[in-house]
Amino acid sequence: MPEALVIGLGKSGVAAARLLKQEGWEVELCDRNTSPNLLEQQQELAKEQITVKLGHTPDFESLNLANKLPKLIVVSPGVPWDIPILLKARDLGIETIGEMELAWRHLQDIPWVAITGTNGKTTTTALTAAIFQAAGFNAPACGNIGYAACEVALNEKQIEENEPQSTQSTQREEGFKEIVNESFLVEERSKEDIQGTIENPKSKIQGSVDWVIGELSSYQIESSVTLAPKIGIWTTFTPDHLARHQTLENYYNIKAKLLKNSQLQIFNGDDVYLNKIGLNQWDNAYWTSVKGADFLIGEKGFYIENGWVIEKLSANSPPQKIVEVSALRMVGEHNQQNLLMSVGAARLAGIEIAAICRAVSEFPGVPHRLEHICTWSEIDFINDSKATNYDAAEVGLASVKSPVILIAGGEAKAGDDTAWLKKIQDKAAAVLLIGSAANAFSQRLKEVGYNNFEIVETMDQAIPRSAELAKKYQASVVLLSPACASFDQYPNFEIRGEHFRELCLSWVDKMQG
């Protein structure tokens, strides 16, 4: 029986292990950490004959001497691609891939929309999935949000084992429209066919998948070898994850690999970095702009004019209105950019305008990204926990009414904080600092002449104080937009955002009680 090693006991690692086990591999899963939650997962997977070693790092030198090297190593997204044990594994000739690559190998007969970028990819992925689902496609969001990609692959494998291959192929051919010479073979669908709901990632995937809508981080792209989507989207590009990727050039090249492998490419033309590169490197891409047709790079793409999303599919095709921008309930210019890219993907997949309009108008937004939690005494409490770097936090501030009481801090990242600090000066009545970055942030604020800040250390201290300050300064908004990772105080940004939500709702209940 062939042997496979999965490194990293997260959602993706567990899904990869289960998929490999289903294929007949003898699977071992290891994680250097240990916790009650991991021990519980270890016991659960043992029932499926999957060995889990906690607090363990493989020693390939010893395994090589004992002639017990695995045939395949699958790496979870959170595991750095260039750590010594993986470099050693590759030196020894062991095939080493990421969980996303493993999923692709099982799902490559299904068309993919793959979304990457420094910021904006989660909203774009969620909205794209919602539009495809509204058009009647079984199109789960996966990767960084929703399901692990290998969960989708496991679903397909289980269906294959219970259904003749010819039936699946016929269903899939009927399930989506092919693009031929960048024109559409558009078939009419009745309104009854345009059914679909925004995917609940906690539910089981129902039936065979028509499209895979994947959010891919640089980590997942880095460890993918052959992944080649039908449609690739690049949302934004700014310095991030440089502690892992070392240089901006490395970070760019990793993202670019995904787009180069994509059959059709969509770029945010309003992004400063991508705009400068433009047609020099991406001469056949579809570009977007919220600023109108005059700002569109090249002769084809999607733009906003007079309150409408407009498509122009070639130099000779007439512009066509698709959906009113006001249909989207999310605030901010950056969300209009996300809208353009999602609509672009839908149109390149041949989705009708009616389904797009319906999905956009019903889309509720993404948790932890400028998510409205509650209103107390005309003060809106907004959760932007997903703003884990300076650029995302600057966008968060730009998107809400001023004056703002800002809650920021956590585990600081490398990056240029200049624009973020300027936005704080423009919009924040006061800043409350939490987490390990609090002292460094206070120093940076003083350096730019901003002194109305307090170090409150924890979210529990920040919420009541933010409400007091909002009253004092007649602020419209209390905004959690940390500009930091969460790992100093929370396992991830979702749990940080959930804690903010709980504290805000508890505070309001107390005040109204």
Solvent accessible surface area in square Angstrom, and as a share of the most:
residue,aa,sasa,rsa
1,M,161,0.72
2,P,62,0.39
3,E,67,0.30
4,A,3,0.02
5,L,8,0.04
6,V,0,0.00
7,I,12,0.06
8,G,9,0.09
9,L,7,0.04
10,G,36,0.34
11,K,107,0.45
12,S,12,0.08
13,G,0,0.00
14,V,15,0.09
15,A,4,0.03
16,A,0,0.00
17,A,0,0.00
18,R,79,0.29
19,L,0,0.00
20,L,1,0.00
21,K,60,0.25
22,Q,74,0.33
23,E,70,0.31
24,G,36,0.35
25,W,52,0.18
26,E,84,0.38
27,V,4,0.02
28,E,50,0.23
29,L,0,0.00
30,C,1,0.01
31,D,18,0.09
32,R,188,0.69
33,N,88,0.45
34,T,91,0.53
35,S,41,0.26
36,P,113,0.71
37,N,92,0.47
38,L,21,0.10
39,L,81,0.40
40,E,119,0.53
41,Q,49,0.22
42,Q,50,0.22
43,Q,119,0.53
44,E,86,0.38
45,L,2,0.01
46,A,61,0.47
47,K,148,0.63
48,E,60,0.27
49,Q,128,0.57
50,I,2,0.01
51,T,70,0.41
52,V,10,0.06
53,K,83,0.35
54,L,31,0.15
55,G,53,0.51
56,H,58,0.26
57,T,74,0.43
58,P,8,0.05
59,D,73,0.38
60,F,4,0.02
61,E,93,0.42
62,S,57,0.37
63,L,55,0.27
64,N,63,0.33
65,L,157,0.78
66,A,57,0.44
67,N,139,0.71
68,K,131,0.56
69,L,39,0.19
70,P,14,0.09
71,K,133,0.56
72,L,8,0.04
73,I,0,0.00
74,V,0,0.00
75,V,3,0.02
76,S,9,0.06
77,P,28,0.18
78,G,59,0.56
79,V,24,0.14
80,P,47,0.30
81,W,38,0.13
82,D,73,0.38
83,I,45,0.23
84,P,108,0.68
85,I,33,0.17
86,L,0,0.00
87,L,83,0.42
88,K,64,0.27
89,A,0,0.00
90,R,78,0.28
91,D,118,0.61
92,L,52,0.26
93,G,66,0.63
94,I,12,0.06
95,E,82,0.37
96,T,12,0.07
97,I,1,0.01
98,G,1,0.01
99,E,3,0.01
100,M,1,0.01
101,E,0,0.00
102,L,6,0.03
103,A,0,0.00
104,W,18,0.06
105,R,85,0.31
106,H,51,0.23
107,L,1,0.00
108,Q,95,0.42
109,D,119,0.61
110,I,7,0.03
111,P,11,0.07
112,W,1,0.00
113,V,0,0.00
114,A,0,0.00
115,I,0,0.00
116,T,0,0.00
117,G,0,0.00
118,T,11,0.06
119,N,25,0.13
120,G,22,0.21
121,K,20,0.08
122,T,9,0.05
123,T,6,0.04
124,T,0,0.00
125,T,0,0.00
126,A,19,0.15
127,L,1,0.00
128,T,0,0.00
129,A,3,0.02
130,A,3,0.03
131,I,0,0.00
132,F,0,0.00
133,Q,15,0.07
134,A,3,0.02
135,A,2,0.01
136,G,38,0.37
137,F,7,0.03
138,N,40,0.20
139,A,1,0.01
140,P,5,0.03
141,A,4,0.03
142,C,0,0.00
143,G,6,0.06
144,N,68,0.35
145,I,38,0.19
146,G,18,0.17
147,Y,14,0.05
148,A,0,0.00
149,A,0,0.00
150,C,0,0.00
151,E,61,0.27
152,V,0,0.00
153,A,0,0.00
154,L,26,0.13
155,N,13,0.07
156,E,6,0.02
157,K,40,0.17
158,Q,69,0.31
159,I,28,0.14
160,E,78,0.35
161,E,102,0.46
162,N,129,0.66
163,E,48,0.22
164,P,91,0.57
165,Q,108,0.48
166,S,80,0.52
167,T,55,0.32
168,Q,4,0.02
169,S,43,0.28
170,T,70,0.41
171,Q,86,0.38
172,R,29,0.11
173,E,129,0.58
174,E,118,0.53
175,G,12,0.11
176,F,28,0.11
177,K,11,0.05
178,E,82,0.37
179,I,22,0.11
180,V,72,0.41
181,N,142,0.73
182,E,59,0.27
183,S,62,0.40
184,F,43,0.18
185,L,115,0.57
186,V,75,0.43
187,E,90,0.40
188,E,161,0.72
189,R,51,0.19
190,S,56,0.36
191,K,170,0.72
192,E,127,0.57
193,D,73,0.38
194,I,14,0.07
195,Q,105,0.47
196,G,24,0.23
197,T,111,0.64
198,I,70,0.35
199,E,35,0.16
200,N,82,0.42
201,P,64,0.40
202,K,191,0.81
203,S,52,0.33
204,K,142,0.60
205,I,14,0.07
206,Q,137,0.61
207,G,42,0.40
208,S,27,0.18
209,V,1,0.00
210,D,22,0.11
211,W,0,0.00
212,V,0,0.00
213,I,0,0.00
214,G,0,0.00
215,E,2,0.01
216,L,0,0.00
217,S,14,0.09
218,S,1,0.01
219,Y,49,0.19
220,Q,4,0.02
221,I,3,0.01
222,E,38,0.17
223,S,7,0.05
224,S,5,0.03
225,V,89,0.51
226,T,73,0.43
227,L,4,0.02
228,A,42,0.33
229,P,3,0.02
230,K,27,0.11
231,I,0,0.00
232,G,0,0.00
233,I,0,0.00
234,W,0,0.00
235,T,0,0.00
236,T,26,0.15
237,F,2,0.01
238,T,32,0.19
239,P,49,0.31
240,D,5,0.02
241,H,57,0.25
242,L,44,0.22
243,A,97,0.75
244,R,35,0.13
245,H,6,0.03
246,Q,122,0.54
247,T,65,0.38
248,L,56,0.28
249,E,120,0.54
250,N,65,0.33
251,Y,1,0.00
252,Y,16,0.06
253,N,76,0.39
254,I,24,0.12
255,K,2,0.01
256,A,1,0.01
257,K,70,0.30
258,L,4,0.02
259,L,0,0.00
260,K,132,0.56
261,N,58,0.30
262,S,8,0.05
263,Q,111,0.50
264,L,15,0.08
265,Q,28,0.12
266,I,0,0.00
267,F,0,0.00
268,N,1,0.01
269,G,2,0.02
270,D,23,0.12
271,D,14,0.07
272,V,108,0.62
273,Y,73,0.28
274,L,0,0.00
275,N,66,0.34
276,K,154,0.65
277,I,25,0.13
278,G,4,0.04
279,L,78,0.39
280,N,138,0.71
281,Q,100,0.45
282,W,10,0.03
283,D,112,0.58
284,N,92,0.47
285,A,3,0.03
286,Y,2,0.01
287,W,1,0.00
288,T,1,0.00
289,S,0,0.00
290,V,18,0.10
291,K,112,0.47
292,G,5,0.05
293,A,41,0.32
294,D,140,0.72
295,F,118,0.49
296,L,23,0.11
297,I,27,0.14
298,G,33,0.32
299,E,115,0.52
300,K,24,0.10
301,G,0,0.00
302,F,0,0.00
303,Y,7,0.03
304,I,17,0.09
305,E,70,0.31
306,N,143,0.73
307,G,39,0.37
308,W,70,0.25
309,V,0,0.00
310,I,13,0.07
311,E,5,0.02
312,K,44,0.19
313,L,25,0.13
314,S,42,0.27
315,A,51,0.39
316,N,147,0.75
317,S,30,0.19
318,P,108,0.68
319,P,81,0.51
320,Q,78,0.34
321,K,116,0.49
322,I,1,0.01
323,V,3,0.01
324,E,83,0.37
325,V,20,0.12
326,S,96,0.62
327,A,28,0.22
328,L,15,0.07
329,R,151,0.55
330,M,27,0.12
331,V,82,0.47
332,G,22,0.21
333,E,100,0.45
334,H,30,0.13
335,N,2,0.01
336,Q,57,0.26
337,Q,23,0.10
338,N,6,0.03
339,L,0,0.00
340,L,0,0.00
341,M,1,0.00
342,S,0,0.00
343,V,0,0.00
344,G,0,0.00
345,A,0,0.00
346,A,0,0.00
347,R,23,0.08
348,L,3,0.02
349,A,1,0.00
350,G,1,0.01
351,I,0,0.00
352,E,26,0.12
353,I,50,0.25
354,A,61,0.47
355,A,0,0.00
356,I,0,0.00
357,C,44,0.26
358,R,79,0.29
359,A,5,0.04
360,V,0,0.00
361,S,51,0.33
362,E,89,0.40
363,F,2,0.01
364,P,88,0.56
365,G,16,0.15
366,V,15,0.09
367,P,75,0.47
368,H,10,0.04
369,R,19,0.07
370,L,23,0.12
371,E,34,0.15
372,H,101,0.45
373,I,22,0.11
374,C,15,0.09
375,T,64,0.37
376,W,35,0.12
377,S,55,0.35
378,E,158,0.71
379,I,6,0.03
380,D,39,0.20
381,F,0,0.00
382,I,20,0.10
383,N,0,0.00
384,D,0,0.00
385,S,0,0.00
386,K,47,0.20
387,A,0,0.00
388,T,26,0.15
389,N,8,0.04
390,Y,22,0.09
391,D,41,0.21
392,A,3,0.02
393,A,0,0.00
394,E,43,0.19
395,V,43,0.25
396,G,0,0.00
397,L,0,0.00
398,A,55,0.43
399,S,20,0.13
400,V,11,0.06
401,K,148,0.63
402,S,57,0.36
403,P,50,0.32
404,V,0,0.00
405,I,0,0.00
406,L,0,0.00
407,I,0,0.00
408,A,0,0.00
409,G,0,0.00
410,G,2,0.02
411,E,69,0.31
412,A,52,0.41
413,K,50,0.21
414,A,69,0.53
415,G,40,0.39
416,D,100,0.52
417,D,17,0.09
418,T,87,0.51
419,A,49,0.38
420,W,4,0.01
421,L,3,0.02
422,K,112,0.48
423,K,48,0.20
424,I,0,0.00
425,Q,79,0.35
426,D,85,0.44
427,K,34,0.14
428,A,11,0.08
429,A,20,0.16
430,A,3,0.03
431,V,1,0.00
432,L,0,0.00
433,L,1,0.00
434,I,1,0.01
435,G,14,0.14
436,S,81,0.52
437,A,3,0.03
438,A,5,0.04
439,N,109,0.56
440,A,59,0.46
441,F,7,0.03
442,S,10,0.06
443,Q,93,0.41
444,R,79,0.29
445,L,1,0.00
446,K,101,0.43
447,E,103,0.46
448,V,50,0.29
449,G,56,0.53
450,Y,22,0.09
451,N,105,0.54
452,N,61,0.31
453,F,39,0.16
454,E,60,0.27
455,I,74,0.37
456,V,21,0.12
457,E,110,0.49
458,T,50,0.29
459,M,1,0.01
460,D,77,0.40
461,Q,109,0.48
462,A,0,0.00
463,I,2,0.01
464,P,45,0.28
465,R,75,0.28
466,S,0,0.00
467,A,1,0.00
468,E,91,0.41
469,L,6,0.03
470,A,0,0.00
471,K,107,0.46
472,K,138,0.59
473,Y,72,0.27
474,Q,158,0.70
475,A,5,0.04
476,S,31,0.20
477,V,3,0.02
478,V,0,0.00
479,L,0,0.00
480,L,0,0.00
481,S,0,0.00
482,P,0,0.00
483,A,0,0.00
484,C,0,0.00
485,A,8,0.06
486,S,3,0.02
487,F,132,0.55
488,D,51,0.26
489,Q,75,0.33
490,Y,28,0.11
491,P,91,0.57
492,N,52,0.27
493,F,48,0.20
494,E,70,0.32
495,I,78,0.40
496,R,2,0.01
497,G,0,0.00
498,E,66,0.29
499,H,45,0.20
500,F,0,0.00
501,R,59,0.22
502,E,104,0.47
503,L,36,0.18
504,C,0,0.00
505,L,76,0.38
506,S,65,0.42
507,W,35,0.12
508,V,12,0.07
509,D,97,0.51
510,K,140,0.59
511,M,80,0.36
512,Q,128,0.57
513,G,100,0.96
